[in-house]
Amino acid sequence: MSLVDLISTGLHDIQATRYAQLASSAIIVFDHIITLDQEVDLIWKSSWSMGKILFIINRYYTLTSVIPTITDSVRLSVRLHFFRWQGWTGLIACMIAEVILQMRLYALYFLDRRVLALMVTMFIASSATSAAIMGTALSRISAVSSPLPGIITFCAPSGIPPWFYAFWIPILAFESLMCALALYRGFQTFRASEPAFQSGRHLVAILIRDSVLYFLVMFATYFTNMLIWVSAPMNLIEIPVAFSVALSCCLGNRMIFNVREVNREIKQSKAPSADTIRHSRQQGRGGVRSSFYTPAELTDIEMAELREMRVDESYGQFIVL
């Protein structure tokens, strides 16, 4: 291959990488814009919790990955540090989304500690393995700056080990485990003729739907990453990482939005209207028994409904952590 062909191929790879980073950054920014009203209504107006903290980290840490993409001078100045930070950002974004999904699966299994122990053990094992592979590979990578006089100055990673694709294998294995848990729980839930609570059934459906949808999208993304790292030139390994960060960020945020929205609808449907409360108070003053204010006189059916509401509320509070 002649020198001209090498330069042409290099420029094409650099252009493809920058377009991919710009496209993934556009996905993150666009998703932030169209869901800003949901963020204010469902997140910022709620009390502080583990879910809220995870949401903020997932939403705004990944937003920082846009800055090197849109600021070319920053990307060139950091060189090797940027490549390493980009690699760790891909792993961190994946881990945050997986923690959010584990919380949902833990709720699906009614806070079963055995399921929690299984997920946490496998999560630590997969994350540690991927981190070890990432750290070893990044320690061998160097950044090379290649100026083309009068055209452009670009930097590219070099020294990437051929086994770097193994980074995605533990992640794919753990994603498969979580999908299997979600499908199994969904089969159990919808096969039962009498669920533990009726209104919570919709929450379970949302949890299962989001878990399976997340798995399908992210499994395809991670598998594509691995294939590109195996077969494509090393100059193109940055392309799929950008999309994996963007998709894990957006899907993780949407899982939190969806569950909180459904939980709010359930609470609003159970809340008595102002007319109902006013009518009940008038009945109480007139000497008529009021089921709102005389719990000692509640019927067995009303007591069963009250217990169900309390179970739903406790369950929903954990789901929307």
JOWOJO-V495758 format. One record per residue. N is the residue number from 1. RES is the residue in three letters. PSI is psi in whole degrees, -180 to 180 (NA if undefined). D_CENTER is the distance of its C-alpha to the mean C-alpha in Angstrom with 1 decimal. Layout:
# JOWOJO-V495758
{{N	RES	PSI	D_CENTER} {N	RES	PSI	D_CENTER}}
This chain:
# JOWOJO-V495758
{{1	MET	131	44.0} {2	SER	169	45.6} {3	LEU	-38	44.4} {4	VAL	-41	43.8} {5	ASP	-39	41.5} {6	LEU	-44	39.6} {7	ILE	-43	39.1} {8	SER	-43	38.2} {9	THR	-42	35.6} {10	GLY	-43	34.1} {11	LEU	-38	33.9} {12	HIS	-43	32.3} {13	ASP	-41	29.6} {14	ILE	-42	29.0} {15	GLN	-42	28.9} {16	ALA	-41	26.4} {17	THR	-44	24.1} {18	ARG	-37	24.5} {19	TYR	-40	23.9} {20	ALA	-42	20.7} {21	GLN	-38	19.5} {22	LEU	-41	20.8} {23	ALA	-44	19.0} {24	SER	-37	15.5} {25	SER	-37	16.4} {26	ALA	-37	17.6} {27	ILE	-45	14.4} {28	ILE	-48	12.6} {29	VAL	-43	15.7} {30	PHE	-43	16.3} {31	ASP	-37	13.0} {32	HIS	-41	13.8} {33	ILE	-48	17.3} {34	ILE	-16	16.9} {35	THR	14	14.6} {36	LEU	-39	16.6} {37	ASP	-38	18.7} {38	GLN	-38	15.9} {39	GLU	-45	14.6} {40	VAL	-43	18.3} {41	ASP	-42	19.0} {42	LEU	-23	16.2} {43	ILE	-58	15.0} {44	TRP	-27	18.1} {45	LYS	-5	20.6} {46	SER	166	19.2} {47	SER	162	20.2} {48	TRP	137	18.5} {49	SER	176	16.3} {50	MET	-41	13.8} {51	GLY	-39	11.0} {52	LYS	-40	12.5} {53	ILE	-45	12.8} {54	LEU	-39	9.2} {55	PHE	-47	8.5} {56	ILE	-44	11.4} {57	ILE	-47	10.8} {58	ASN	-37	7.4} {59	ARG	-41	9.3} {60	TYR	-21	12.7} {61	TYR	-44	12.6} {62	THR	-27	11.3} {63	LEU	-30	13.9} {64	THR	-22	16.5} {65	SER	-15	16.1} {66	VAL	-31	17.7} {67	ILE	-49	20.8} {68	PRO	-26	22.3} {69	THR	-42	21.8} {70	ILE	-9	23.8} {71	THR	96	26.2} {72	ASP	-35	28.2} {73	SER	-36	30.4} {74	VAL	-44	27.7} {75	ARG	-38	26.3} {76	LEU	-33	29.9} {77	SER	-32	30.8} {78	VAL	-29	28.2} {79	ARG	-107	28.6} {80	LEU	-39	27.9} {81	HIS	-35	25.7} {82	PHE	-44	23.5} {83	PHE	-43	23.0} {84	ARG	-43	22.2} {85	TRP	-38	19.8} {86	GLN	-41	18.0} {87	GLY	-47	17.8} {88	TRP	-31	16.5} {89	THR	-40	13.8} {90	GLY	-42	12.5} {91	LEU	-43	12.5} {92	ILE	-44	11.1} {93	ALA	-40	8.0} {94	CYS	-42	7.6} {95	MET	-40	8.6} {96	ILE	-46	6.6} {97	ALA	-36	3.3} {98	GLU	-35	6.5} {99	VAL	-43	8.0} {100	ILE	-43	6.1} {101	LEU	-36	6.9} {102	GLN	-39	10.2} {103	MET	-40	11.0} {104	ARG	-42	10.9} {105	LEU	-37	13.0} {106	TYR	-40	15.2} {107	ALA	-38	15.9} {108	LEU	-35	16.7} {109	TYR	22	19.2} {110	PHE	45	20.8} {111	LEU	39	20.1} {112	ASP	118	21.8} {113	ARG	-25	22.2} {114	ARG	-42	23.0} {115	VAL	-41	19.6} {116	LEU	-44	18.0} {117	ALA	-41	20.4} {118	LEU	-47	19.7} {119	MET	-45	15.9} {120	VAL	-42	16.5} {121	THR	-47	19.3} {122	MET	-34	17.7} {123	PHE	-45	14.6} {124	ILE	-43	17.2} {125	ALA	-46	19.3} {126	SER	-42	16.9} {127	SER	-42	15.5} {128	ALA	-41	19.1} {129	THR	-47	20.4} {130	SER	-39	18.1} {131	ALA	-39	18.8} {132	ALA	-43	22.5} {133	ILE	-43	22.6} {134	MET	-47	20.9} {135	GLY	-42	23.2} {136	THR	-42	26.2} {137	ALA	-43	25.6} {138	LEU	-27	25.0} {139	SER	-19	28.2} {140	ARG	-9	30.1} {141	ILE	142	28.8} {142	SER	157	30.9} {143	ALA	134	30.8} {144	VAL	124	33.7} {145	SER	126	34.8} {146	SER	99	36.8} {147	PRO	140	38.7} {148	LEU	108	40.4} {149	PRO	126	43.3} {150	GLY	-1	43.2} {151	ILE	-71	40.0} {152	ILE	156	36.8} {153	THR	125	35.7} {154	PHE	158	32.6} {155	CYS	148	31.1} {156	ALA	150	29.5} {157	PRO	149	28.4} {158	SER	163	31.0} {159	GLY	24	31.6} {160	ILE	126	28.4} {161	PRO	147	29.1} {162	PRO	-18	29.2} {163	TRP	13	27.1} {164	PHE	-24	24.0} {165	TYR	-22	22.3} {166	ALA	-15	22.3} {167	PHE	-34	19.2} {168	TRP	-17	17.0} {169	ILE	-50	18.9} {170	PRO	-36	17.6} {171	ILE	-44	13.9} {172	LEU	-38	15.0} {173	ALA	-43	17.0} {174	PHE	-38	14.4} {175	GLU	-38	12.1} {176	SER	-40	15.4} {177	LEU	-46	16.1} {178	MET	-37	13.1} {179	CYS	-41	13.9} {180	ALA	-41	17.4} {181	LEU	-42	16.9} {182	ALA	-43	15.2} {183	LEU	-40	18.0} {184	TYR	-43	20.6} {185	ARG	-38	19.7} {186	GLY	-40	19.6} {187	PHE	-42	23.0} {188	GLN	-42	24.4} {189	THR	-48	23.4} {190	PHE	-10	24.8} {191	ARG	-27	27.8} {192	ALA	136	28.9} {193	SER	-28	31.4} {194	GLU	94	31.1} {195	PRO	163	27.6} {196	ALA	-31	27.6} {197	PHE	144	26.9} {198	GLN	-50	27.0} {199	SER	-29	24.9} {200	GLY	-13	22.0} {201	ARG	-36	22.1} {202	HIS	-38	20.3} {203	LEU	-43	17.5} {204	VAL	-41	17.4} {205	ALA	-41	17.5} {206	ILE	-42	14.5} {207	LEU	-45	12.5} {208	ILE	-44	14.0} {209	ARG	-48	13.6} {210	ASP	-38	9.8} {211	SER	-46	9.7} {212	VAL	-42	12.3} {213	LEU	-43	11.1} {214	TYR	-45	7.8} {215	PHE	-46	10.3} {216	LEU	-46	12.9} {217	VAL	-48	11.2} {218	MET	-33	9.7} {219	PHE	-44	12.9} {220	ALA	-39	15.0} {221	THR	-49	13.4} {222	TYR	-37	13.9} {223	PHE	-39	17.2} {224	THR	-41	18.3} {225	ASN	-48	17.7} {226	MET	-42	19.9} {227	LEU	-41	22.5} {228	ILE	-40	22.8} {229	TRP	-25	23.2} {230	VAL	-45	25.8} {231	SER	-27	27.9} {232	ALA	161	27.4} {233	PRO	151	29.3} {234	MET	-23	27.9} {235	ASN	-14	28.0} {236	LEU	8	25.1} {237	ILE	-18	22.5} {238	GLU	-21	20.7} {239	ILE	-54	20.0} {240	PRO	-27	17.2} {241	VAL	-41	15.4} {242	ALA	-41	15.0} {243	PHE	-34	13.4} {244	SER	-38	10.9} {245	VAL	-45	9.8} {246	ALA	-45	9.9} {247	LEU	-39	8.1} {248	SER	-36	5.0} {249	CYS	-51	5.4} {250	CYS	-43	6.5} {251	LEU	-38	4.7} {252	GLY	-42	2.0} {253	ASN	-42	5.6} {254	ARG	-34	7.4} {255	MET	-42	6.7} {256	ILE	-44	8.2} {257	PHE	-48	10.7} {258	ASN	-46	11.9} {259	VAL	-41	12.6} {260	ARG	-36	14.3} {261	GLU	-45	16.3} {262	VAL	-42	17.6} {263	ASN	-38	18.5} {264	ARG	-39	20.4} {265	GLU	-39	22.2} {266	ILE	-43	23.3} {267	LYS	-40	24.6} {268	GLN	-35	26.4} {269	SER	-26	28.0} {270	LYS	-21	29.3} {271	ALA	131	30.7} {272	PRO	143	34.5} {273	SER	166	35.8} {274	ALA	-38	38.3} {275	ASP	-39	41.1} {276	THR	-44	40.4} {277	ILE	-42	40.4} {278	ARG	-42	43.6} {279	HIS	-38	45.3} {280	SER	-39	44.5} {281	ARG	-39	46.0} {282	GLN	-38	49.1} {283	GLN	-38	49.5} {284	GLY	-40	49.3} {285	ARG	-30	52.0} {286	GLY	5	54.2} {287	GLY	4	54.2} {288	VAL	144	52.0} {289	ARG	132	49.4} {290	SER	120	45.9} {291	SER	-12	43.0} {292	PHE	-28	40.9} {293	TYR	3	43.2} {294	THR	75	45.1} {295	PRO	-23	42.7} {296	ALA	-22	45.8} {297	GLU	13	46.9} {298	LEU	145	43.7} {299	THR	170	44.3} {300	ASP	-38	42.6} {301	ILE	-43	40.4} {302	GLU	-37	39.3} {303	MET	-40	38.6} {304	ALA	-42	36.4} {305	GLU	-39	34.4} {306	LEU	-42	34.1} {307	ARG	-41	32.8} {308	GLU	-40	30.2} {309	MET	-39	29.1} {310	ARG	-39	28.7} {311	VAL	-45	26.8} {312	ASP	-43	24.4} {313	GLU	-43	24.1} {314	SER	-42	23.4} {315	TYR	-44	20.8} {316	GLY	-34	19.1} {317	GLN	-36	19.2} {318	PHE	-41	17.2} {319	ILE	-40	14.6} {320	VAL	25	14.0} {321	LEU	NA	14.0}}
